[in-house]
Amino acid sequence: MIASVTEDLGPDRVVDTLSSECVRLLPIDSLEVFLPGSALERHPTAAEEGPALESFETGREVVVDDLPAEASRWPGYAARMAGLGYVAVSALPMRAMKETLGAIAFLSAEPVVLRAEDRRLGQSLADVAAHCLLQNRELRHYRTLSGQLQTALDSRIIIEQAKGVLAERAGVGVSTAFQRLRAFARSSNRKLSDVAHDVVDGSLDSEKLLRPRIR
């Protein structure tokens, strides 16, 4: 499973691979993957009540071999499962590091829950998927941060270039040139980097920035 998802760590790919591997390896009739706040949440009622939600909130497995008997505990969930023909569930948390990202519920049409060894396998699969999801989240965070840093660097470079252009044209120091740039950006309600870009490419008349300010 690890090899199949590390090439493409998109959440859809992780969840689909987790689902197919669980169905292939475990004696279950169906399953639900619960990822709170995710667009992948395919069973909205699971976010309101049920063993998957309880497993997510407690970080522990929740095993029930008679769902109809739990109608008072999870009325909406029990009714939905009855309508789908499922009577037993084994819910396991999806854990990565010290964080619980979601839960997976293994469903059965018979009043039989997963055996301990099967739950251990299911837990291993759930945890691998959780680590992939966490890695995907961190990757997206670092990509965003990298983009922000690159934008800041590009802005710094263009501002330095604009300072040099103005300093040369006005015969002033770069500090004074920067003050002129900043004052013009503020008075025109524009970003400093945008004003600097216009100065460098010649689309902004530098004379407007070089004129002495009237107090």
Order of alpha helices (4+ residues) and beta strands (2+ residues): alpha-alpha-beta-alpha-beta-alpha-beta-beta-alpha-alpha-alpha-alpha
